Amino acid sequence: MTIRNTRTGGQILIDQLVAQGVDRVTCVPGESYLAALDALHDSPIDVVICRAEGGAAMMAEAYGKLTGRPGICFVTRGPGATNASHGVHIAMQDSTPMILFVGQVDTGMREREAFQELDYKAVFGTMAKWAVEIDRPDRIPELVARAFRIAMQGRPGPVVIALPENMLTETAAVADAMRIEPAVSWPAPADIEQVSAMLASAKAPLVILGGSRWSDEATKSIARFAERFDLPVATSFRRASLIDADHSHYAGDLGIGPSPRLKARIDNADVILLIGGRMSEMPSSSYTLFDIPTPKQKLIHVHPGSEELGRIYQPELAIQATPAAFAAAVETLKPAGPVAWKGEAAKAHADYLAWTDKARELPGTFQYGQVMTWLRDRLPKDAIVCNGAGNYAGWIHRHHRFHSFASQLAPTSGSMGYGVPAAVLAKRQFPDRVVVAFAGDGCFLMNGQEFATAVQYDAPLVVIVVDNSQYGTIRMHQERDYPGRVVGTQLKNPDFAMYAKAFGGHGERVERTEEFAPAFERALASGKPSILHCIIDPRAISVGKDFAPAVKA
């Protein structure tokens, strides 16, 4: 390994990112890491300048979802780091590889509560897979390589690295680290034999796909496996793009308000093959879908992280393997003879189509469900659909059908404000694909300033703001538990179409269903980042039922 000439810590750091194949980073600049910023000036890395650290971190998390390699984000110390914590939390709960670099005070000033000083190990220690502070520039290659490995290996997640300001300007002569590829855990041949035996004795098996460390080929391989065994396949919360929705064996997704028939199918199953997912609170319907600690169904749990196997549910068969490795291992597996459940996958898919096909009538002139079904048919199959959190997302989960791998960008952590920054990164990464972001009015304004980033980089995404002038999810729970006692949930909103125009984008207001389709086509044709400000009746607060507020919003 050749030792490079003496370099500053900032230059060594950026050289390590280049060595790891990083092509893009997000940031909000700060004086605490000026030496690293300077080194980016002459590097081949694309620097996406963001308007707030929360949006920058969410963009980096979206990069991790799209590529499987860590998304890289730089923020300054103190408030910059705490603002970015939103993205770190999403990356942890969503099992997404990500590295957050944070400026830090000079090492000689530590423990004095210097300007914007924080103990990053303490602040992020329970939120990230690893938090570390680099004191010496000659250790940068070692610790950055370790960070990439930790972020990608086992169950992926975020790493936080603090960069003392003086360390970045100090010099060292040190070799660059080699490119890191994560270790892949493979199922043992005996595991695959046991999977085969458990399926052979099953009467009503079902597959659930979730988590990360998938690939496009792995999803196709599992689809072929399902075809050979005639297995119904469901997806976990906000992991719907792990199988083509048109596939004849797709049974639907598990999340908030899942199909009753899918829930019944899982309840009646005798073998569950869970690949990649954790079946945490949202996909498990608040931990009611399976008995804890031992499900009544025989559970085969495939997960790359040993710590997740048996953490909540005790499996009949635990397989520590990445989804991609497991998919490759079962590529040639075939049933020994006719299966006892033949035809059940087709029934499950028919149930899914019936559940998602038609939208119910809503109060008001804007029929959000009809808009979703129109978009379902209009969008290209490789379109990337992004959203944050709120009741408005229920219509996406219910009616949109994902067809391409990694075409759904949404936080399983339920973090608001995610859709717009995720869409900006997706359009930057895949400029030739249609990218649509959905946001409620409350959700949009949490990171809506990143629309300016889309304009700056000529990223013509389309943002659909669904405006009911309230924090709808909380208002729904409020009316259910404390009817008539409305507090903290009503909103007075700006004109979001004018907001788009003020930033230099395209904006239109949509009040009636029939106005949406032509407005959407104009948005695409504009070649600009666009916002469609859609006004929805406050009673249309849930995809499942109307909401009759005791107090008018």
C-alpha positions as CSV (number, residue, x, y, z in Angstrom):
1,M,0.0,0.0,0.0
2,T,1.5,3.3,-1.1
3,I,1.7,6.1,1.4
4,R,0.5,9.4,-0.1
5,N,2.4,12.6,0.3
6,T,1.7,14.7,3.4
7,R,-1.9,16.0,3.4
8,T,-4.2,17.9,5.7
9,G,-6.8,15.9,7.6
10,G,-9.5,17.5,5.4
11,Q,-7.8,16.3,2.2
12,I,-7.2,12.8,3.7
13,L,-10.9,12.6,4.6
14,I,-12.2,13.5,1.1
15,D,-9.6,11.1,-0.5
16,Q,-11.1,8.3,1.6
17,L,-14.6,9.1,0.3
18,V,-13.3,9.0,-3.3
19,A,-11.6,5.7,-2.5
20,Q,-14.9,4.3,-1.3
21,G,-16.6,5.3,-4.5
22,V,-18.7,8.2,-3.1
23,D,-20.1,10.2,-6.0
24,R,-22.4,12.6,-4.1
25,V,-22.6,14.2,-0.7
26,T,-25.1,16.5,0.9
27,C,-24.3,19.3,3.2
28,V,-25.1,22.5,5.0
29,P,-21.7,24.3,5.2
30,G,-20.1,25.2,8.5
31,E,-16.9,26.8,9.6
32,S,-16.1,23.8,11.7
33,Y,-15.2,21.7,8.7
34,L,-13.9,24.3,6.2
35,A,-10.8,22.2,5.5
36,A,-13.0,19.3,4.3
37,L,-15.1,21.6,2.3
38,D,-12.0,23.0,0.6
39,A,-10.8,19.5,-0.2
40,L,-14.2,18.8,-1.9
41,H,-13.4,21.7,-4.3
42,D,-11.0,19.7,-6.4
43,S,-12.6,16.3,-5.9
44,P,-14.9,14.5,-8.4
45,I,-17.7,14.3,-5.7
46,D,-20.9,16.2,-6.5
47,V,-21.8,18.4,-3.5
48,V,-25.5,19.0,-3.0
49,I,-25.9,22.2,-1.0
50,C,-29.0,22.0,1.2
51,R,-31.1,24.6,3.1
52,A,-31.4,22.8,6.5
53,E,-29.5,20.0,8.1
54,G,-32.6,17.8,8.5
55,G,-33.2,17.9,4.8
56,A,-29.5,17.2,4.1
57,A,-29.5,14.2,6.4
58,M,-32.8,12.8,4.9
59,M,-31.3,13.2,1.4
60,A,-28.3,11.1,2.5
61,E,-30.6,8.5,4.0
62,A,-32.5,8.3,0.7
63,Y,-29.2,7.8,-1.2
64,G,-28.5,4.8,1.0
65,K,-31.9,3.4,0.2
66,L,-31.4,3.9,-3.5
67,T,-27.9,2.6,-3.8
68,G,-27.1,0.3,-0.9
69,R,-24.0,2.3,-0.2
70,P,-23.8,4.8,2.7
71,G,-25.3,8.2,2.0
72,I,-22.8,10.9,3.1
73,C,-23.9,14.1,4.8
74,F,-21.7,16.9,6.3
75,V,-23.1,19.3,8.9
76,T,-21.6,21.7,11.3
77,R,-21.4,21.3,15.1
78,G,-24.0,21.8,17.8
79,P,-27.3,22.9,16.2
80,G,-26.2,21.6,12.8
81,A,-25.8,18.1,14.3
82,T,-29.0,18.1,16.3
83,N,-30.9,19.3,13.2
84,A,-29.5,16.4,11.3
85,S,-30.5,13.9,14.0
86,H,-33.8,13.4,12.2
87,G,-32.1,11.7,9.3
88,V,-29.9,9.6,11.7
89,H,-33.0,8.3,13.4
90,I,-34.7,7.4,10.1
91,A,-31.6,5.6,8.9
92,M,-31.5,3.6,12.2
93,Q,-35.1,2.5,12.1
94,D,-35.1,1.9,8.4
95,S,-31.8,-0.1,8.4
96,T,-30.2,2.3,5.9
97,P,-26.5,2.8,5.5
98,M,-25.5,6.4,6.1
99,I,-22.5,8.3,7.5
100,L,-23.0,11.8,9.1
101,F,-19.8,13.8,9.4
102,V,-20.1,16.5,12.1
103,G,-17.7,19.4,12.7
104,Q,-16.4,19.6,16.3
105,V,-14.6,22.1,18.4
106,D,-10.8,22.2,18.6
107,T,-9.5,19.4,20.7
108,G,-7.8,21.9,23.0
109,M,-11.2,23.4,23.8
110,R,-13.1,20.2,24.7
111,E,-14.9,19.9,28.1
112,R,-15.3,23.7,28.4
113,E,-18.7,23.9,26.7
114,A,-17.0,25.8,23.9
115,F,-19.1,27.4,21.1
116,Q,-21.6,24.8,19.9
117,E,-19.7,22.0,21.6
118,L,-21.5,18.6,22.1
119,D,-20.3,15.1,23.1
120,Y,-21.3,13.3,19.9
121,K,-20.8,9.9,21.4
122,A,-23.3,10.7,24.1
123,V,-25.7,12.5,21.8
124,F,-25.8,9.9,19.1
125,G,-24.8,6.8,21.1
126,T,-28.2,5.3,21.3
127,M,-29.4,6.6,17.9
128,A,-26.6,5.4,15.6
129,K,-24.8,2.1,15.1
130,W,-21.6,3.8,16.0
131,A,-20.4,7.3,17.0
132,V,-16.7,8.2,17.0
133,E,-14.5,11.3,17.2
134,I,-11.3,11.3,15.1
135,D,-8.5,13.0,17.1
136,R,-5.6,12.5,14.7
137,P,-5.5,12.8,10.9
138,D,-3.4,9.7,10.5
139,R,-6.3,7.6,11.8
140,I,-8.8,9.0,9.3
141,P,-8.4,6.1,6.7
142,E,-8.7,3.5,9.4
143,L,-11.8,4.9,11.1
144,V,-13.6,5.9,7.8
145,A,-13.1,2.4,6.4
146,R,-14.5,1.0,9.7
147,A,-17.4,3.4,9.4
148,F,-18.3,2.2,5.9
149,R,-18.1,-1.4,7.1
150,I,-20.3,-0.8,10.1
151,A,-22.9,1.2,8.1
152,M,-23.3,-1.6,5.5
153,Q,-22.6,-4.8,7.4
154,G,-25.1,-6.9,9.3
155,R,-28.2,-4.8,9.8
156,P,-27.3,-1.5,8.0
157,G,-27.6,1.8,9.8
158,P,-26.1,5.2,10.5
159,V,-22.6,6.1,11.7
160,V,-21.7,9.5,13.1
161,I,-18.2,10.8,12.9
162,A,-17.1,14.0,14.7
163,L,-14.3,16.0,13.1
164,P,-12.4,18.4,15.5
165,E,-11.6,21.6,13.6
166,N,-7.9,21.5,14.3
167,M,-7.6,17.8,13.3
168,L,-8.8,18.7,9.8
169,T,-6.0,21.3,9.3
170,E,-3.2,19.2,10.8
171,T,-1.1,17.1,8.4
172,A,-0.1,13.5,8.1
173,A,1.4,11.1,5.6
174,V,-0.8,8.0,5.6
175,A,-2.0,5.4,3.1
176,D,-5.6,5.5,1.8
177,A,-7.8,2.7,2.9
178,M,-9.0,0.1,0.4
179,R,-12.6,0.1,-0.9
180,I,-14.9,-1.6,1.6
181,E,-17.4,-4.2,0.5
182,P,-19.6,-5.5,3.3
183,A,-19.3,-9.1,4.5
184,V,-22.2,-11.2,3.2
185,S,-23.6,-13.8,5.5
186,W,-24.9,-16.8,3.6
187,P,-27.4,-19.5,4.7
188,A,-25.9,-22.9,5.4
189,P,-26.9,-25.8,3.1
190,A,-28.7,-27.3,6.1
191,D,-30.7,-24.2,6.5
192,I,-32.0,-24.4,2.9
193,E,-32.8,-28.1,3.4
194,Q,-34.8,-27.2,6.5
195,V,-36.7,-24.5,4.6
196,S,-37.5,-27.0,2.0
197,A,-38.7,-29.5,4.6
198,M,-40.8,-27.0,6.4
199,L,-42.5,-25.9,3.2
200,A,-43.1,-29.6,2.2
201,S,-45.0,-30.2,5.4
202,A,-46.9,-26.8,5.3
203,K,-50.6,-26.4,4.5
204,A,-50.8,-22.6,4.3
205,P,-47.4,-20.9,4.0
206,L,-46.8,-17.2,3.3
207,V,-43.7,-15.0,2.5
208,I,-43.1,-11.5,3.9
209,L,-40.4,-9.3,2.4
210,G,-38.9,-6.3,4.3
211,G,-35.7,-4.7,5.5
212,S,-32.7,-3.7,3.4
213,R,-29.7,-5.4,1.8
214,W,-31.7,-6.3,-1.2
215,S,-30.9,-6.0,-4.9
216,D,-33.0,-5.8,-8.0
217,E,-31.8,-9.3,-9.0
218,A,-32.6,-10.6,-5.5
219,T,-36.2,-9.4,-5.6
220,K,-36.6,-11.1,-9.0
221,S,-35.1,-14.3,-7.7
222,I,-37.5,-14.4,-4.7
223,A,-40.4,-13.8,-7.2
224,R,-39.3,-16.8,-9.2
225,F,-39.0,-18.8,-5.9
226,A,-42.6,-17.8,-5.1
227,E,-43.7,-18.9,-8.5
228,R,-42.1,-22.4,-8.2
229,F,-43.7,-23.0,-4.8
230,D,-46.9,-21.0,-5.6
231,L,-46.4,-18.9,-2.5
232,P,-48.3,-15.7,-1.6
233,V,-45.9,-12.9,-1.0
234,A,-46.6,-9.8,1.1
235,T,-44.4,-6.8,1.8
236,S,-43.6,-5.0,5.0
237,F,-44.5,-1.4,5.8
238,R,-43.2,0.9,3.1
239,R,-41.2,-1.9,1.4
240,A,-43.8,-2.4,-1.4
241,S,-41.2,-2.0,-4.2
242,L,-39.6,-5.4,-3.2
243,I,-41.9,-7.1,-5.6
244,D,-43.8,-5.9,-8.7
245,A,-47.3,-5.2,-7.7
246,D,-48.5,-6.8,-10.9
247,H,-46.9,-10.1,-10.0
248,S,-49.5,-12.9,-9.8
249,H,-48.3,-13.9,-6.3
250,Y,-48.3,-10.5,-4.7
251,A,-50.7,-10.4,-1.7
252,G,-50.3,-6.7,-0.6
253,D,-48.5,-4.8,2.1
254,L,-48.6,-4.8,5.8
255,G,-48.7,-1.5,7.6
256,I,-51.3,1.0,8.9
257,G,-54.8,-0.3,8.0
258,P,-53.8,-3.5,6.1
259,S,-56.3,-5.5,4.1
260,P,-58.4,-7.6,6.5
261,R,-58.1,-10.5,4.1
262,L,-54.3,-10.3,4.2
263,K,-54.4,-10.2,8.0
264,A,-56.7,-13.2,8.0
265,R,-54.4,-15.0,5.6
266,I,-51.4,-14.5,8.0
267,D,-53.5,-15.5,11.0
268,N,-54.4,-18.7,9.3
269,A,-50.9,-19.4,8.0
270,D,-48.9,-22.3,9.4
271,V,-45.5,-21.3,8.1
272,I,-44.3,-17.7,7.7
273,L,-41.1,-17.0,5.8
274,L,-39.9,-13.5,6.8
275,I,-37.0,-12.3,4.7
276,G,-35.1,-9.2,5.7
277,G,-37.7,-7.5,7.8
278,R,-38.0,-7.1,11.6
279,M,-41.8,-7.0,11.8
280,S,-41.7,-4.1,14.2
281,E,-44.7,-2.0,15.4
282,M,-46.1,-0.7,12.1
283,P,-46.0,-3.9,9.9
284,S,-47.1,-6.1,12.9
285,S,-50.2,-3.9,13.6
286,S,-48.8,-2.9,17.0
287,Y,-47.3,-6.3,17.7
288,T,-50.7,-8.1,17.3
289,L,-50.1,-9.9,14.1
290,F,-47.8,-12.6,15.7
291,D,-47.7,-13.9,19.3
292,I,-44.8,-12.8,21.3
293,P,-42.4,-14.4,22.0
294,T,-43.4,-17.5,20.1
295,P,-45.7,-17.1,17.1
296,K,-48.3,-19.8,16.6
297,Q,-47.1,-20.0,13.0
298,K,-43.8,-21.7,12.4
299,L,-41.5,-18.7,11.7
300,I,-38.5,-18.9,9.4
301,H,-36.7,-15.6,9.9
302,V,-34.0,-14.6,7.5
303,H,-32.0,-11.5,8.6
304,P,-28.4,-10.3,8.1
305,G,-28.2,-9.1,11.8
306,S,-27.8,-11.9,14.4
307,E,-29.1,-9.5,17.1
308,E,-32.5,-9.3,15.3
309,L,-33.0,-13.1,15.2
310,G,-35.1,-13.9,18.2
311,R,-35.1,-10.3,19.5
312,I,-38.9,-10.1,19.5
313,Y,-40.2,-13.3,17.9
314,Q,-38.6,-16.7,18.5
315,P,-38.3,-18.4,15.1
316,E,-38.6,-22.1,14.4
317,L,-35.7,-21.6,12.0
318,A,-33.3,-18.6,12.3
319,I,-31.1,-17.9,9.3
320,Q,-28.5,-15.2,9.5
321,A,-28.1,-14.1,5.9
322,T,-28.7,-11.1,3.7
323,P,-31.8,-11.2,1.6
324,A,-29.7,-11.2,-1.5
325,A,-27.7,-14.2,-0.3
326,F,-30.8,-16.1,0.7
327,A,-32.4,-15.3,-2.7
328,A,-29.4,-16.7,-4.5
329,A,-29.4,-19.8,-2.2
330,V,-33.0,-20.7,-3.0
331,E,-32.7,-19.9,-6.7
332,T,-32.6,-23.7,-7.6
333,L,-34.9,-24.9,-4.8
334,K,-38.0,-26.6,-6.1
335,P,-40.9,-28.4,-4.4
336,A,-40.7,-32.2,-4.3
337,G,-44.2,-32.5,-5.6
338,P,-47.6,-30.8,-5.8
339,V,-48.1,-28.3,-3.0
340,A,-51.0,-28.5,-0.6
341,W,-51.8,-24.8,-1.0
342,K,-51.9,-24.6,-4.8
343,G,-54.0,-21.7,-6.0
344,E,-53.8,-19.7,-2.8
345,A,-51.3,-17.2,-4.3
346,A,-53.7,-16.4,-7.1
347,K,-56.5,-15.9,-4.6
348,A,-54.3,-13.6,-2.5
349,H,-53.4,-11.5,-5.5
350,A,-57.1,-11.2,-6.4
351,D,-57.8,-10.1,-2.9
352,Y,-55.0,-7.5,-3.2
353,L,-56.4,-6.2,-6.5
354,A,-59.9,-5.9,-5.1
355,W,-58.6,-4.1,-2.0
356,T,-56.6,-1.5,-3.9
357,D,-58.5,-1.1,-7.2
358,K,-61.3,1.4,-6.7
359,A,-61.2,4.5,-4.4
360,R,-64.2,5.2,-2.2
361,E,-66.1,8.5,-2.6
362,L,-64.8,11.2,-0.3
363,P,-66.4,14.4,1.0
364,G,-65.6,17.5,-1.1
365,T,-64.7,18.3,-4.7
366,F,-61.2,16.9,-4.7
367,Q,-61.3,13.1,-4.8
368,Y,-57.8,12.1,-3.6
369,G,-58.4,8.4,-4.1
370,Q,-59.4,8.9,-7.7
371,V,-56.3,11.0,-8.2
372,M,-54.2,8.2,-6.8
373,T,-55.7,5.6,-9.1
374,W,-55.2,7.9,-12.1
375,L,-51.5,8.4,-11.2
376,R,-51.2,4.6,-10.7
377,D,-52.0,4.2,-14.4
378,R,-50.2,7.3,-15.6
379,L,-46.8,7.1,-14.0
380,P,-44.0,5.1,-15.7
381,K,-43.3,1.8,-14.0
382,D,-39.9,3.1,-12.9
383,A,-41.2,6.3,-11.3
384,I,-39.9,7.0,-7.8
385,V,-42.6,7.9,-5.3
386,C,-41.6,9.6,-2.1
387,N,-43.5,10.6,1.0
388,G,-43.1,11.5,4.6
389,A,-45.7,10.8,7.3
390,G,-49.3,11.6,7.8
391,N,-52.8,10.3,7.0
392,Y,-52.3,11.5,3.4
393,A,-49.9,8.6,2.9
394,G,-52.7,6.0,3.5
395,W,-53.9,6.6,-0.1
396,I,-50.5,5.9,-1.5
397,H,-50.2,2.7,0.4
398,R,-53.7,1.6,-0.5
399,H,-53.9,2.6,-4.2
400,H,-50.5,3.0,-5.7
401,R,-48.8,0.0,-7.2
402,F,-45.0,-0.1,-7.2
403,H,-43.3,-2.0,-10.0
404,S,-39.5,-1.3,-9.8
405,F,-36.9,-2.0,-7.1
406,A,-36.2,1.0,-4.8
407,S,-39.0,3.0,-6.3
408,Q,-40.6,3.7,-2.9
409,L,-38.8,6.2,-0.7
410,A,-40.7,6.6,2.6
411,P,-39.6,6.4,6.2
412,T,-40.7,3.3,8.1
413,S,-39.8,5.4,11.2
414,G,-42.8,7.6,10.4
415,S,-40.8,10.8,10.2
416,M,-42.6,13.9,8.8
417,G,-40.8,16.1,6.3
418,Y,-39.1,13.3,4.4
419,G,-40.8,13.3,1.0
420,V,-39.4,16.5,-0.5
421,P,-35.7,16.0,0.4
422,A,-35.8,12.4,-0.6
423,A,-37.3,13.4,-4.0
424,V,-34.6,16.0,-4.6
425,L,-31.9,13.4,-4.0
426,A,-33.7,10.8,-6.2
427,K,-34.1,13.2,-9.1
428,R,-30.4,14.2,-8.7
429,Q,-29.4,10.6,-8.7
430,F,-31.8,9.5,-11.5
431,P,-32.5,12.5,-13.7
432,D,-34.3,10.6,-16.4
433,R,-36.9,9.0,-14.1
434,V,-40.1,10.7,-13.0
435,V,-40.0,11.5,-9.3
436,V,-43.1,12.5,-7.4
437,A,-43.2,13.5,-3.7
438,F,-46.4,13.5,-1.7
439,A,-46.7,15.7,1.4
440,G,-49.5,16.8,3.7
441,D,-49.6,20.5,4.4
442,G,-48.0,20.0,7.8
443,C,-45.5,17.5,6.5
444,F,-44.4,19.8,3.6
445,L,-43.4,22.8,5.7
446,M,-41.1,20.7,7.8
447,N,-38.6,20.5,5.0
448,G,-40.3,22.3,2.2
449,Q,-37.4,24.7,1.9
450,E,-35.5,21.9,0.1
451,F,-37.7,22.8,-2.9
452,A,-35.2,25.6,-3.3
453,T,-32.5,22.9,-3.6
454,A,-34.5,21.3,-6.4
455,V,-34.6,24.6,-8.2
456,Q,-30.9,25.3,-7.7
457,Y,-30.0,21.9,-9.3
458,D,-32.7,22.0,-12.0
459,A,-34.3,18.8,-10.6
460,P,-37.8,18.8,-12.1
461,L,-39.6,16.7,-9.5
462,V,-43.3,17.1,-8.8
463,V,-44.5,17.7,-5.3
464,I,-48.2,17.0,-4.5
465,V,-49.2,18.9,-1.4
466,V,-52.5,17.5,0.1
467,D,-53.8,20.4,2.1
468,N,-56.6,19.9,4.7
469,S,-55.4,22.8,7.0
470,Q,-54.6,20.6,9.9
471,Y,-52.3,18.0,11.4
472,G,-54.7,15.4,10.2
473,T,-53.4,12.2,11.9
474,I,-53.4,13.9,15.3
475,R,-56.7,15.5,14.7
476,M,-58.2,12.2,13.8
477,H,-56.9,10.7,17.1
478,Q,-58.0,13.8,19.0
479,E,-61.6,13.5,17.8
480,R,-61.6,9.8,18.6
481,D,-60.3,10.1,22.1
482,Y,-61.2,13.7,23.1
483,P,-64.1,14.7,20.8
484,G,-64.8,18.4,20.4
485,R,-61.6,19.4,22.3
486,V,-59.5,20.6,19.4
487,V,-56.1,22.0,20.4
488,G,-52.8,22.2,18.6
489,T,-53.9,20.7,15.3
490,Q,-55.4,23.5,13.2
491,L,-53.2,25.2,10.5
492,K,-53.4,28.3,8.4
493,N,-51.4,27.6,5.3
494,P,-49.8,29.7,2.6
495,D,-50.5,29.4,-1.1
496,F,-48.2,26.6,-2.0
497,A,-48.5,27.2,-5.7
498,M,-47.2,30.7,-5.2
499,Y,-44.5,29.3,-2.9
500,A,-43.3,27.2,-5.8
501,K,-43.3,30.2,-8.2
502,A,-41.4,32.3,-5.6
503,F,-38.6,29.8,-5.7
504,G,-38.5,29.8,-9.5
505,G,-40.6,26.6,-9.9
506,H,-43.9,25.8,-11.4
507,G,-47.0,25.9,-9.2
508,E,-50.7,25.3,-9.6
509,R,-53.7,25.2,-7.2
510,V,-56.1,22.2,-7.6
511,E,-59.5,22.3,-6.0
512,R,-61.4,19.8,-8.1
513,T,-60.6,16.3,-9.2
514,E,-60.9,17.0,-12.9
515,E,-58.3,19.8,-12.6
516,F,-55.6,17.4,-11.4
517,A,-54.7,15.4,-14.5
518,P,-54.1,18.5,-16.8
519,A,-52.2,20.3,-14.0
520,F,-50.0,17.2,-13.5
521,E,-49.2,17.1,-17.2
522,R,-48.4,20.8,-17.2
523,A,-46.1,20.3,-14.3
524,L,-44.2,17.5,-16.1
525,A,-44.1,19.6,-19.3
526,S,-42.7,22.7,-17.5
527,G,-39.3,21.1,-17.0
528,K,-39.2,22.8,-13.6
529,P,-39.6,21.6,-10.0
530,S,-43.3,21.8,-9.5
531,I,-45.9,22.0,-6.7
532,L,-49.5,21.0,-7.1
533,H,-51.4,22.5,-4.2
534,C,-54.4,20.2,-3.8
535,I,-57.2,21.2,-1.5
536,I,-59.0,18.3,0.3
537,D,-62.0,18.5,2.5
538,P,-60.9,18.2,6.2
539,R,-63.5,15.4,6.7
540,A,-61.6,13.2,4.1
541,I,-59.0,12.4,6.7
542,S,-58.7,8.7,6.4
543,V,-58.4,6.3,3.5
544,G,-60.8,4.0,5.3
545,K,-63.6,6.1,6.6
546,D,-64.8,9.7,6.7
547,F,-64.2,12.0,9.7
548,A,-67.0,14.1,11.1
549,P,-65.3,16.7,13.2
550,A,-67.2,17.8,16.3
551,V,-65.6,21.2,15.8
552,K,-65.2,22.6,12.3
553,A,-61.6,22.9,11.2
